[in-house]
Amino acid sequence: RLTSLSGLWQMDAESMHAHELKLTTPYSIIALDADVDNMALDEQQSEGRMHVILDAEVGRQDLFLGVGPTMAAELQDVYPDRNLTARMNLTGNMQHLQLADTYLYLQDALTANLEGTVDFPTDDAKRGGSITLDVQSHNLDFLLPLLNLKDFTIPHGMIAQGTATIEGTRYSYDGIIRQNRGLLQMKGAYDTQNDSYLADLHLDSLNINDFMPKDSIYYFSGDVA
């Protein structure tokens, strides 16, 4: 249910502008500031510019509406009763987009920061770019029922850092996950055109019992490809 919509919205033949445009529901607030040249949305044009800042505080009730009834029912009893906070700061045009000061935050569960660039995002032949990710997990136990992982746990305090790279239809990732003194290094790639993938993992002193408490492997070091 929409509670209010306020702010300034202007649009003409050349551009559109939003200033302190704010949408509220009983559970959420979404605010938008944007200046967008129409040419910025055309991949054939290099002169148009856009600057979009989106801030959101989304309550669980509205989040459930967006995920569909089946998943909403599964989340109802396990999802934290806290707002999901998000910000996106996007500049450039459809030939070159820059993402900065962008994050997701769910109190006591997850903090994620992203930044990077993407060129020609809708063109399979020209698409390219890289996005760096910095994620810290806290309590993600609410994900376990969704993943149907009865004998697994998700350790608190994991740190994931890495870079996602885009080259045409090929998407790759190179990063690490730290859990206490354990380290997981991973490299992987997936090509949407031929549905091919590869993965290479290196584990160093990772405590498997932090993830599988009923197992007796304890610390493990090695390579998986």
Backbone torsions as a table, in degrees:
resi	resn	phi	psi	omega
1	ARG	NA	124.5	179.4
2	LEU	-78.8	125.2	178.9
3	THR	-89.7	-45.5	-179.5
4	SER	-157.8	156.5	174.2
5	LEU	-139.8	119.5	-175.9
6	SER	-139.5	165.9	179.0
7	GLY	117.9	-173.7	-175.7
8	LEU	-112.5	132.1	175.1
9	TRP	-131.8	123.5	178.7
10	GLN	-129.8	143.8	-179.8
11	MET	-151.2	135.9	175.1
12	ASP	-138.9	-165.1	-175.2
13	ALA	-69.6	-17.0	-174.0
14	GLU	-112.7	-23.6	-173.7
15	SER	-160.7	170.3	173.7
16	MET	-135.4	148.4	-176.0
17	HIS	-140.5	137.2	174.0
18	ALA	-127.7	129.9	-179.8
19	HIS	-129.2	115.9	-179.4
20	GLU	51.5	41.5	175.7
21	LEU	-76.4	118.6	-172.4
22	LYS	-129.6	126.9	176.6
23	LEU	-112.2	131.2	179.8
24	THR	-129.2	147.0	170.0
25	THR	-124.6	177.5	176.8
26	PRO	-60.0	-16.4	-173.6
27	TYR	-122.2	-14.0	-169.4
28	SER	-139.6	158.6	173.1
29	ILE	-135.7	130.3	175.7
30	ILE	-127.1	125.6	-177.6
31	ALA	-122.0	140.7	-176.0
32	LEU	-134.8	131.1	167.8
33	ASP	-124.7	127.6	-175.2
34	ALA	-152.8	141.9	169.5
35	ASP	-131.4	114.0	-172.5
36	VAL	-132.1	117.4	170.1
37	ASP	-75.6	139.7	179.2
38	ASN	-58.4	-34.5	179.8
39	MET	-65.8	-23.1	180.0
40	ALA	-66.1	-20.0	-179.0
41	LEU	-92.2	0.1	-179.6
42	ASP	-105.1	116.6	-176.5
43	GLU	-65.7	-15.7	179.8
44	GLN	-85.3	-9.7	-177.6
45	GLN	-106.0	139.5	179.2
46	SER	-109.7	-6.4	-172.9
47	GLU	-92.3	-29.7	-177.3
48	GLY	-66.1	151.9	-179.8
49	ARG	-133.2	150.3	172.7
50	MET	-135.7	151.0	171.8
51	HIS	-141.8	115.1	-175.0
52	VAL	-126.0	126.6	174.3
53	ILE	-121.9	119.7	-179.6
54	LEU	-119.6	124.4	175.8
55	ASP	-119.4	136.6	-177.5
56	ALA	-143.1	141.7	167.9
57	GLU	-125.7	105.7	-171.3
58	VAL	-108.7	119.9	176.7
59	GLY	-74.6	157.6	-175.8
60	ARG	-61.6	-32.3	-179.4
61	GLN	-62.6	-41.8	178.7
62	ASP	-74.9	-33.4	177.3
63	LEU	-62.2	-39.8	179.4
64	PHE	-62.3	-34.5	178.3
65	LEU	-63.1	-31.1	-175.9
66	GLY	-84.2	-13.3	-175.5
67	VAL	-103.3	-3.8	178.6
68	GLY	91.7	158.2	-172.6
69	PRO	-65.8	-34.3	-177.4
70	THR	-67.0	-51.4	179.5
71	MET	-68.8	-34.1	178.4
72	ALA	-60.3	-39.7	178.4
73	ALA	-65.2	-37.3	179.4
74	GLU	-70.9	-33.2	-178.2
75	LEU	-80.7	-21.7	-169.1
76	GLN	-50.6	-44.9	-174.2
77	ASP	-92.6	-7.8	-172.7
78	VAL	-121.5	-21.5	-176.4
79	TYR	-73.6	136.1	-178.0
80	PRO	-59.4	144.8	178.1
81	ASP	-84.9	63.2	-179.4
82	ARG	-141.2	153.9	178.6
83	ASN	-76.3	144.0	170.6
84	LEU	-88.3	120.6	-179.5
85	THR	-101.6	134.2	-177.9
86	ALA	-143.2	148.6	173.2
87	ARG	-140.5	140.1	173.6
88	MET	-131.6	129.2	177.8
89	ASN	-122.5	108.0	-172.1
90	LEU	-122.1	129.9	177.7
91	THR	-133.9	161.5	175.2
92	GLY	115.8	-143.9	177.4
93	ASN	-152.7	-174.7	-174.0
94	MET	-75.2	-2.0	170.2
95	GLN	-92.5	-27.6	-179.4
96	HIS	-155.3	112.3	178.7
97	LEU	-110.9	138.9	178.1
98	GLN	-121.0	129.4	179.6
99	LEU	-109.3	123.7	-178.6
100	ALA	-143.1	158.1	176.4
101	ASP	48.9	46.0	-177.2
102	THR	-115.5	131.7	-175.6
103	TYR	-155.2	162.8	170.4
104	LEU	-125.9	140.8	-179.9
105	TYR	-146.0	123.2	173.0
106	LEU	-123.7	111.7	-172.9
107	GLN	-51.1	132.2	178.4
108	ASP	66.7	8.4	-178.5
109	ALA	-127.9	-50.6	-169.5
110	LEU	-156.9	139.1	169.6
111	THR	-130.4	125.6	-178.2
112	ALA	-136.2	131.4	177.1
113	ASN	-121.6	139.1	-178.9
114	LEU	-134.4	146.3	170.9
115	GLU	-159.3	154.9	179.7
116	GLY	157.1	-164.3	-177.8
117	THR	-137.2	152.3	174.3
118	VAL	-137.7	129.1	177.8
119	ASP	-104.9	139.5	177.3
120	PHE	44.0	62.1	-172.1
121	PRO	-62.2	-22.2	-177.7
122	THR	-104.2	6.6	-177.3
123	ASP	-110.8	111.2	-176.9
124	ASP	-60.3	-31.8	-176.1
125	ALA	-79.7	-35.6	-174.0
126	LYS	-102.2	-12.1	-172.8
127	ARG	-57.0	136.5	177.6
128	GLY	-163.4	166.1	177.3
129	GLY	148.9	-180.0	177.5
130	SER	-151.3	143.7	179.3
131	ILE	-127.8	125.8	175.0
132	THR	-93.2	141.0	-178.1
133	LEU	-124.2	140.7	176.0
134	ASP	-137.4	107.8	-172.0
135	VAL	-124.3	136.2	173.3
136	GLN	-126.5	124.7	180.0
137	SER	-95.4	152.4	174.7
138	HIS	-123.1	-106.3	179.5
139	ASN	-100.1	104.0	178.9
140	LEU	-110.2	24.6	-177.7
141	ASP	-60.1	-25.5	-178.3
142	PHE	-65.8	-15.8	178.8
143	LEU	-78.7	-22.4	-173.0
144	LEU	-59.8	-45.9	178.0
145	PRO	-63.5	-33.5	-180.0
146	LEU	-66.9	-35.5	-178.6
147	LEU	-89.0	-3.0	-179.9
148	ASN	55.9	44.8	-179.1
149	LEU	-108.9	82.8	-174.2
150	LYS	-72.1	-32.7	-175.9
151	ASP	-102.5	14.6	-179.6
152	PHE	-115.4	159.4	169.8
153	THR	-131.7	159.9	174.8
154	ILE	-111.5	109.4	-176.3
155	PRO	-60.2	146.3	174.9
156	HIS	-79.9	150.7	172.5
157	GLY	80.0	19.7	175.4
158	MET	-73.8	146.2	177.2
159	ILE	-122.1	125.6	178.4
160	ALA	-120.1	128.3	179.2
161	GLN	-137.1	138.2	-180.0
162	GLY	-179.7	-175.7	-178.8
163	THR	-130.9	127.2	173.1
164	ALA	-97.8	130.7	-176.4
165	THR	-119.4	141.0	-179.7
166	ILE	-118.8	127.6	175.0
167	GLU	-137.2	96.0	-177.5
168	GLY	64.3	-117.2	179.0
169	THR	-97.5	7.0	-178.2
170	ARG	-103.3	127.1	180.0
171	TYR	-118.5	126.4	-177.8
172	SER	-130.1	160.9	-179.6
173	TYR	-141.9	137.6	177.7
174	ASP	-135.6	114.1	-176.0
175	GLY	-164.5	-175.7	-178.6
176	ILE	-133.8	155.4	169.0
177	ILE	-127.2	128.3	177.3
178	ARG	-109.3	133.1	175.5
179	GLN	-135.4	107.3	-171.5
180	ASN	53.5	-121.5	179.6
181	ARG	-93.9	0.8	179.3
182	GLY	-85.1	154.4	-177.3
183	LEU	-139.2	133.6	172.9
184	LEU	-121.3	116.3	175.6
185	GLN	-101.9	134.5	-176.9
186	MET	-139.6	141.3	172.9
187	LYS	-131.2	134.1	-179.7
188	GLY	-154.4	159.9	179.3
189	ALA	-151.5	149.7	177.6
190	TYR	-141.3	133.3	178.9
191	ASP	-112.0	117.2	-176.5
192	THR	-73.3	-19.2	-177.3
193	GLN	-74.4	-43.2	-179.6
194	ASN	-113.5	9.2	176.4
195	ASP	54.9	41.9	178.7
196	SER	-110.2	152.3	-179.4
197	TYR	-147.7	161.6	173.1
198	LEU	-147.1	153.8	-179.6
199	ALA	-148.3	141.8	-180.0
200	ASP	-140.2	119.1	-176.7
201	LEU	-120.2	140.6	173.5
202	HIS	-128.2	123.1	-179.0
203	LEU	-110.7	135.6	-179.5
204	ASP	-133.5	108.3	176.6
205	SER	55.9	38.8	178.9
206	LEU	-85.8	127.7	-179.3
207	ASN	-82.5	101.3	-177.1
208	ILE	-63.1	-27.2	179.8
209	ASN	-66.9	-20.5	174.5
210	ASP	-66.4	-24.6	-179.5
211	PHE	-104.2	-32.1	-178.0
212	MET	-130.7	81.4	-172.8
213	PRO	-63.3	-18.9	179.8
214	LYS	-88.8	-3.8	-179.6
215	ASP	-89.9	167.9	-178.4
216	SER	-125.4	27.5	-179.7
217	ILE	-77.7	-35.6	-176.4
218	TYR	59.1	-131.3	-172.8
219	TYR	-78.0	139.2	-176.9
220	PHE	-137.6	135.9	172.2
221	SER	-130.2	139.2	-179.3
222	GLY	163.8	-175.8	-177.9
223	ASP	-122.2	143.6	176.4
224	VAL	-132.5	129.6	180.0
225	ALA	-135.0	NA	NA
